[in-house]
Amino acid sequence: MINQENVNTLISKNLRKIRLERGDSLQKIGDLLEVSNQYISLLESNKNRIFAAQLAVLADYYKVDISFFYK
């Protein structure tokens, strides 16, 4: 059975990983999603939850399948 908390942790970890690998700032991703850089920081530290639409925008921006964030 899928554990919701584990999935949220994977998304947070993989968002930070790809952002750093691609050299993007918190501010740049915040601007992309039309949220604050603090919100992105909270997402990456698993203190906030990402909306499905935001995840889709990130997958498109990074040219990865949305499943990337779940692995």
Biopython code that builds the backbone (N, CA, C, O; Angstrom):
import numpy as np
from Bio.PDB.StructureBuilder import StructureBuilder

atoms = [
    (1, "MET", "N", (0.830, -1.179, 0.000)),
    (1, "MET", "CA", (0.000, 0.000, 0.000)),
    (1, "MET", "C", (0.882, 1.253, 0.000)),
    (1, "MET", "O", (1.915, 1.301, 0.668)),
    (2, "ILE", "N", (0.461, 2.249, -0.751)),
    (2, "ILE", "CA", (1.212, 3.501, -0.849)),
    (2, "ILE", "C", (0.982, 4.332, 0.410)),
    (2, "ILE", "O", (-0.152, 4.517, 0.852)),
    (3, "ASN", "N", (2.073, 4.825, 0.972)),
    (3, "ASN", "CA", (2.018, 5.677, 2.153)),
    (3, "ASN", "C", (2.125, 7.132, 1.699)),
    (3, "ASN", "O", (3.119, 7.525, 1.089)),
    (4, "GLN", "N", (1.116, 7.913, 1.994)),
    (4, "GLN", "CA", (1.050, 9.301, 1.550)),
    (4, "GLN", "C", (2.260, 10.118, 2.001)),
    (4, "GLN", "O", (2.795, 10.911, 1.227)),
    (5, "GLU", "N", (2.683, 9.935, 3.221)),
    (5, "GLU", "CA", (3.828, 10.694, 3.737)),
    (5, "GLU", "C", (5.108, 10.351, 2.981)),
    (5, "GLU", "O", (5.921, 11.232, 2.701)),
    (6, "ASN", "N", (5.288, 9.073, 2.650)),
    (6, "ASN", "CA", (6.470, 8.666, 1.882)),
    (6, "ASN", "C", (6.470, 9.292, 0.492)),
    (6, "ASN", "O", (7.518, 9.705, -0.006)),
    (7, "VAL", "N", (5.305, 9.364, -0.132)),
    (7, "VAL", "CA", (5.200, 9.975, -1.462)),
    (7, "VAL", "C", (5.532, 11.461, -1.375)),
    (7, "VAL", "O", (6.277, 11.978, -2.207)),
    (8, "ASN", "N", (4.989, 12.148, -0.383)),
    (8, "ASN", "CA", (5.288, 13.574, -0.210)),
    (8, "ASN", "C", (6.776, 13.814, 0.019)),
    (8, "ASN", "O", (7.335, 14.786, -0.487)),
    (9, "THR", "N", (7.413, 12.936, 0.775)),
    (9, "THR", "CA", (8.851, 13.050, 1.015)),
    (9, "THR", "C", (9.637, 12.873, -0.279)),
    (9, "THR", "O", (10.590, 13.610, -0.530)),
    (10, "LEU", "N", (9.249, 11.910, -1.093)),
    (10, "LEU", "CA", (9.927, 11.701, -2.382)),
    (10, "LEU", "C", (9.792, 12.920, -3.282)),
    (10, "LEU", "O", (10.766, 13.351, -3.899)),
    (11, "ILE", "N", (8.599, 13.470, -3.356)),
    (11, "ILE", "CA", (8.387, 14.650, -4.191)),
    (11, "ILE", "C", (9.278, 15.793, -3.719)),
    (11, "ILE", "O", (9.931, 16.449, -4.531)),
    (12, "SER", "N", (9.307, 16.031, -2.426)),
    (12, "SER", "CA", (10.134, 17.106, -1.869)),
    (12, "SER", "C", (11.607, 16.906, -2.194)),
    (12, "SER", "O", (12.290, 17.829, -2.638)),
    (13, "LYS", "N", (12.083, 15.694, -1.969)),
    (13, "LYS", "CA", (13.493, 15.370, -2.211)),
    (13, "LYS", "C", (13.851, 15.541, -3.684)),
    (13, "LYS", "O", (14.890, 16.113, -4.015)),
    (14, "ASN", "N", (12.994, 15.046, -4.555)),
    (14, "ASN", "CA", (13.301, 15.094, -5.984)),
    (14, "ASN", "C", (13.150, 16.488, -6.575)),
    (14, "ASN", "O", (13.840, 16.829, -7.535)),
    (15, "LEU", "N", (12.268, 17.285, -6.023)),
    (15, "LEU", "CA", (12.169, 18.680, -6.454)),
    (15, "LEU", "C", (13.474, 19.405, -6.141)),
    (15, "LEU", "O", (14.028, 20.087, -7.003)),
    (16, "ARG", "N", (13.956, 19.262, -4.932)),
    (16, "ARG", "CA", (15.222, 19.925, -4.550)),
    (16, "ARG", "C", (16.376, 19.401, -5.401)),
    (16, "ARG", "O", (17.221, 20.174, -5.853)),
    (17, "LYS", "N", (16.409, 18.090, -5.616)),
    (17, "LYS", "CA", (17.485, 17.479, -6.397)),
    (17, "LYS", "C", (17.542, 18.053, -7.808)),
    (17, "LYS", "O", (18.607, 18.476, -8.259)),
    (18, "ILE", "N", (16.422, 18.072, -8.502)),
    (18, "ILE", "CA", (16.447, 18.539, -9.883)),
    (18, "ILE", "C", (16.680, 20.042, -9.961)),
    (18, "ILE", "O", (17.339, 20.524, -10.882)),
    (19, "ARG", "N", (16.147, 20.775, -9.007)),
    (19, "ARG", "CA", (16.369, 22.227, -9.009)),
    (19, "ARG", "C", (17.850, 22.546, -8.864)),
    (19, "ARG", "O", (18.380, 23.393, -9.584)),
    (20, "LEU", "N", (18.513, 21.876, -7.942)),
    (20, "LEU", "CA", (19.944, 22.117, -7.738)),
    (20, "LEU", "C", (20.773, 21.614, -8.912)),
    (20, "LEU", "O", (21.719, 22.283, -9.331)),
    (21, "GLU", "N", (20.434, 20.452, -9.446)),
    (21, "GLU", "CA", (21.166, 19.910, -10.599)),
    (21, "GLU", "C", (21.096, 20.844, -11.801)),
    (21, "GLU", "O", (22.061, 20.970, -12.555)),
    (22, "ARG", "N", (19.965, 21.487, -11.974)),
    (22, "ARG", "CA", (19.770, 22.376, -13.131)),
    (22, "ARG", "C", (20.180, 23.812, -12.841)),
    (22, "ARG", "O", (20.115, 24.670, -13.721)),
    (23, "GLY", "N", (20.602, 24.074, -11.611)),
    (23, "GLY", "CA", (21.109, 25.400, -11.260)),
    (23, "GLY", "C", (20.045, 26.473, -11.090)),
    (23, "GLY", "O", (20.326, 27.658, -11.267)),
    (24, "ASP", "N", (18.833, 26.072, -10.752)),
    (24, "ASP", "CA", (17.753, 27.041, -10.574)),
    (24, "ASP", "C", (17.675, 27.504, -9.122)),
    (24, "ASP", "O", (17.888, 26.722, -8.195)),
    (25, "SER", "N", (17.373, 28.766, -8.943)),
    (25, "SER", "CA", (17.213, 29.315, -7.597)),
    (25, "SER", "C", (15.794, 29.067, -7.102)),
    (25, "SER", "O", (14.885, 28.768, -7.877)),
    (26, "LEU", "N", (15.633, 29.201, -5.796)),
    (26, "LEU", "CA", (14.292, 29.128, -5.220)),
    (26, "LEU", "C", (13.402, 30.197, -5.840)),
    (26, "LEU", "O", (12.225, 29.960, -6.111)),
    (27, "GLN", "N", (13.976, 31.372, -6.061)),
    (27, "GLN", "CA", (13.214, 32.486, -6.623)),
    (27, "GLN", "C", (12.738, 32.171, -8.043)),
    (27, "GLN", "O", (11.600, 32.474, -8.399)),
    (28, "LYS", "N", (13.601, 31.569, -8.843)),
    (28, "LYS", "CA", (13.229, 31.256, -10.232)),
    (28, "LYS", "C", (12.056, 30.272, -10.266)),
    (28, "LYS", "O", (11.118, 30.451, -11.044)),
    (29, "ILE", "N", (12.107, 29.247, -9.434)),
    (29, "ILE", "CA", (11.028, 28.260, -9.406)),
    (29, "ILE", "C", (9.778, 28.873, -8.786)),
    (29, "ILE", "O", (8.663, 28.572, -9.211)),
    (30, "GLY", "N", (9.953, 29.717, -7.802)),
    (30, "GLY", "CA", (8.819, 30.442, -7.234)),
    (30, "GLY", "C", (8.121, 31.296, -8.283)),
    (30, "GLY", "O", (6.893, 31.321, -8.364)),
    (31, "ASP", "N", (8.911, 31.991, -9.077)),
    (31, "ASP", "CA", (8.339, 32.809, -10.150)),
    (31, "ASP", "C", (7.598, 31.944, -11.165)),
    (31, "ASP", "O", (6.518, 32.305, -11.633)),
    (32, "LEU", "N", (8.182, 30.812, -11.494)),
    (32, "LEU", "CA", (7.555, 29.889, -12.448)),
    (32, "LEU", "C", (6.177, 29.440, -11.951)),
    (32, "LEU", "O", (5.222, 29.375, -12.726)),
    (33, "LEU", "N", (6.082, 29.136, -10.665)),
    (33, "LEU", "CA", (4.829, 28.642, -10.089)),
    (33, "LEU", "C", (3.954, 29.764, -9.529)),
    (33, "LEU", "O", (2.852, 29.524, -9.037)),
    (34, "GLU", "N", (4.467, 30.995, -9.613)),
    (34, "GLU", "CA", (3.758, 32.174, -9.107)),
    (34, "GLU", "C", (3.501, 32.075, -7.599)),
    (34, "GLU", "O", (2.410, 32.357, -7.103)),
    (35, "VAL", "N", (4.556, 31.662, -6.902)),
    (35, "VAL", "CA", (4.532, 31.591, -5.439)),
    (35, "VAL", "C", (5.848, 32.187, -4.932)),
    (35, "VAL", "O", (6.729, 32.517, -5.726)),
    (36, "SER", "N", (5.976, 32.322, -3.637)),
    (36, "SER", "CA", (7.200, 32.885, -3.068)),
    (36, "SER", "C", (8.320, 31.845, -3.032)),
    (36, "SER", "O", (8.080, 30.639, -3.079)),
    (37, "ASN", "N", (9.543, 32.352, -2.947)),
    (37, "ASN", "CA", (10.679, 31.437, -2.790)),
    (37, "ASN", "C", (10.587, 30.704, -1.452)),
    (37, "ASN", "O", (11.072, 29.579, -1.329)),
    (38, "GLN", "N", (9.969, 31.334, -0.449)),
    (38, "GLN", "CA", (9.780, 30.683, 0.847)),
    (38, "GLN", "C", (8.854, 29.469, 0.696)),
    (38, "GLN", "O", (9.081, 28.437, 1.328)),
    (39, "TYR", "N", (7.822, 29.586, -0.128)),
    (39, "TYR", "CA", (6.911, 28.473, -0.372)),
    (39, "TYR", "C", (7.670, 27.295, -0.989)),
    (39, "TYR", "O", (7.451, 26.146, -0.606)),
    (40, "ILE", "N", (8.557, 27.580, -1.942)),
    (40, "ILE", "CA", (9.350, 26.518, -2.568)),
    (40, "ILE", "C", (10.254, 25.872, -1.528)),
    (40, "ILE", "O", (10.402, 24.650, -1.506)),
    (41, "SER", "N", (10.851, 26.676, -0.676)),
    (41, "SER", "CA", (11.694, 26.145, 0.388)),
    (41, "SER", "C", (10.895, 25.214, 1.304)),
    (41, "SER", "O", (11.388, 24.159, 1.704)),
    (42, "LEU", "N", (9.678, 25.602, 1.630)),
    (42, "LEU", "CA", (8.823, 24.757, 2.469)),
    (42, "LEU", "C", (8.440, 23.465, 1.756)),
    (42, "LEU", "O", (8.346, 22.411, 2.385)),
    (43, "LEU", "N", (8.219, 23.542, 0.447)),
    (43, "LEU", "CA", (7.943, 22.324, -0.322)),
    (43, "LEU", "C", (9.125, 21.370, -0.242)),
    (43, "LEU", "O", (8.965, 20.177, 0.013)),
    (44, "GLU", "N", (10.309, 21.915, -0.464)),
    (44, "GLU", "CA", (11.512, 21.090, -0.482)),
    (44, "GLU", "C", (11.852, 20.511, 0.889)),
    (44, "GLU", "O", (12.501, 19.469, 0.978)),
    (45, "SER", "N", (11.425, 21.169, 1.941)),
    (45, "SER", "CA", (11.687, 20.652, 3.280)),
    (45, "SER", "C", (10.506, 19.831, 3.806)),
    (45, "SER", "O", (10.450, 19.478, 4.984)),
    (46, "ASN", "N", (9.576, 19.541, 2.913)),
    (46, "ASN", "CA", (8.432, 18.665, 3.216)),
    (46, "ASN", "C", (7.519, 19.249, 4.296)),
    (46, "ASN", "O", (6.903, 18.516, 5.068)),
    (47, "LYS", "N", (7.444, 20.591, 4.334)),
    (47, "LYS", "CA", (6.571, 21.253, 5.306)),
    (47, "LYS", "C", (5.308, 21.792, 4.663)),
    (47, "LYS", "O", (4.382, 22.199, 5.365)),
    (48, "ASN", "N", (5.255, 21.800, 3.341)),
    (48, "ASN", "CA", (4.073, 22.166, 2.569)),
    (48, "ASN", "C", (3.854, 21.101, 1.524)),
    (48, "ASN", "O", (4.772, 20.350, 1.193)),
    (49, "ARG", "N", (2.645, 21.028, 0.999)),
    (49, "ARG", "CA", (2.304, 20.055, -0.038)),
    (49, "ARG", "C", (2.149, 20.772, -1.370)),
    (49, "ARG", "O", (1.660, 21.900, -1.429)),
    (50, "ILE", "N", (2.565, 20.115, -2.420)),
    (50, "ILE", "CA", (2.480, 20.681, -3.753)),
    (50, "ILE", "C", (1.152, 20.294, -4.394)),
    (50, "ILE", "O", (0.642, 19.196, -4.173)),
    (51, "PHE", "N", (0.606, 21.194, -5.177)),
    (51, "PHE", "CA", (-0.618, 20.910, -5.923)),
    (51, "PHE", "C", (-0.260, 20.138, -7.192)),
    (51, "PHE", "O", (0.833, 20.290, -7.738)),
    (52, "ALA", "N", (-1.180, 19.326, -7.642)),
    (52, "ALA", "CA", (-0.953, 18.516, -8.847)),
    (52, "ALA", "C", (-0.606, 19.405, -10.046)),
    (52, "ALA", "O", (0.277, 19.062, -10.833)),
    (53, "ALA", "N", (-1.283, 20.527, -10.190)),
    (53, "ALA", "CA", (-1.010, 21.427, -11.316)),
    (53, "ALA", "C", (0.407, 21.989, -11.249)),
    (53, "ALA", "O", (1.066, 22.148, -12.277)),
    (54, "GLN", "N", (0.871, 22.287, -10.045)),
    (54, "GLN", "CA", (2.245, 22.788, -9.887)),
    (54, "GLN", "C", (3.249, 21.714, -10.272)),
    (54, "GLN", "O", (4.263, 22.007, -10.906)),
    (55, "LEU", "N", (2.978, 20.493, -9.897)),
    (55, "LEU", "CA", (3.871, 19.388, -10.243)),
    (55, "LEU", "C", (3.919, 19.201, -11.754)),
    (55, "LEU", "O", (4.980, 18.925, -12.313)),
    (56, "ALA", "N", (2.785, 19.348, -12.411)),
    (56, "ALA", "CA", (2.731, 19.243, -13.872)),
    (56, "ALA", "C", (3.546, 20.357, -14.532)),
    (56, "ALA", "O", (4.245, 20.113, -15.515)),
    (57, "VAL", "N", (3.459, 21.567, -14.003)),
    (57, "VAL", "CA", (4.241, 22.690, -14.542)),
    (57, "VAL", "C", (5.731, 22.411, -14.380)),
    (57, "VAL", "O", (6.511, 22.657, -15.301)),
    (58, "LEU", "N", (6.130, 21.903, -13.224)),
    (58, "LEU", "CA", (7.545, 21.590, -12.992)),
    (58, "LEU", "C", (8.038, 20.486, -13.912)),
    (58, "LEU", "O", (9.140, 20.581, -14.452)),
    (59, "ALA", "N", (7.248, 19.449, -14.098)),
    (59, "ALA", "CA", (7.635, 18.361, -15.002)),
    (59, "ALA", "C", (7.824, 18.893, -16.417)),
    (59, "ALA", "O", (8.771, 18.510, -17.104)),
    (60, "ASP", "N", (6.936, 19.764, -16.852)),
    (60, "ASP", "CA", (7.057, 20.360, -18.190)),
    (60, "ASP", "C", (8.298, 21.247, -18.281)),
    (60, "ASP", "O", (9.039, 21.174, -19.262)),
    (61, "TYR", "N", (8.526, 22.069, -17.284)),
    (61, "TYR", "CA", (9.676, 22.966, -17.262)),
    (61, "TYR", "C", (10.987, 22.192, -17.323)),
    (61, "TYR", "O", (11.897, 22.550, -18.070)),
    (62, "TYR", "N", (11.071, 21.132, -16.532)),
    (62, "TYR", "CA", (12.300, 20.337, -16.489)),
    (62, "TYR", "C", (12.362, 19.255, -17.566)),
    (62, "TYR", "O", (13.355, 18.535, -17.668)),
    (63, "LYS", "N", (11.303, 19.141, -18.366)),
    (63, "LYS", "CA", (11.249, 18.154, -19.465)),
    (63, "LYS", "C", (11.466, 16.733, -18.932)),
    (63, "LYS", "O", (12.246, 15.955, -19.480)),
    (64, "VAL", "N", (10.752, 16.426, -17.852)),
    (64, "VAL", "CA", (10.778, 15.079, -17.281)),
    (64, "VAL", "C", (9.337, 14.586, -17.165)),
    (64, "VAL", "O", (8.398, 15.379, -17.097)),
    (65, "ASP", "N", (9.184, 13.290, -17.142)),
    (65, "ASP", "CA", (7.873, 12.718, -16.883)),
    (65, "ASP", "C", (7.510, 13.004, -15.428)),
    (65, "ASP", "O", (8.373, 13.001, -14.550)),
    (66, "ILE", "N", (6.251, 13.246, -15.191)),
    (66, "ILE", "CA", (5.817, 13.588, -13.834)),
    (66, "ILE", "C", (6.196, 12.487, -12.832)),
    (66, "ILE", "O", (6.357, 12.755, -11.642)),
    (67, "SER", "N", (6.333, 11.270, -13.314)),
    (67, "SER", "CA", (6.705, 10.167, -12.420)),
    (67, "SER", "C", (8.114, 10.337, -11.846)),
    (67, "SER", "O", (8.451, 9.691, -10.854)),
    (68, "PHE", "N", (8.941, 11.192, -12.449)),
    (68, "PHE", "CA", (10.279, 11.474, -11.927)),
    (68, "PHE", "C", (10.221, 11.851, -10.442)),
    (68, "PHE", "O", (11.069, 11.444, -9.648)),
    (69, "PHE", "N", (9.212, 12.630, -10.093)),
    (69, "PHE", "CA", (9.123, 13.143, -8.733)),
    (69, "PHE", "C", (8.720, 12.094, -7.723)),
    (69, "PHE", "O", (8.856, 12.303, -6.518)),
    (70, "TYR", "N", (8.217, 10.947, -8.211)),
    (70, "TYR", "CA", (7.742, 9.880, -7.320)),
    (70, "TYR", "C", (8.755, 8.755, -7.141)),
    (70, "TYR", "O", (8.481, 7.791, -6.426)),
    (71, "LYS", "N", (9.898, 8.858, -7.763)),
    (71, "LYS", "CA", (10.871, 7.758, -7.729)),
    (71, "LYS", "C", (11.977, 8.028, -6.731)),
    (71, "LYS", "O", (12.880, 7.206, -6.573)),
]
sb = StructureBuilder()
sb.init_structure("model")
sb.init_model(0)
sb.init_chain("A")
sb.init_seg("    ")
for serial, (resi, resn, name, xyz) in enumerate(atoms, 1):
    if name == "N":
        sb.init_residue(resn, " ", resi, " ")
    sb.init_atom(name, np.array(xyz, "f"), 0.0, 1.0, " ", f" {name:<3s}", serial, name[0])
structure = sb.get_structure()
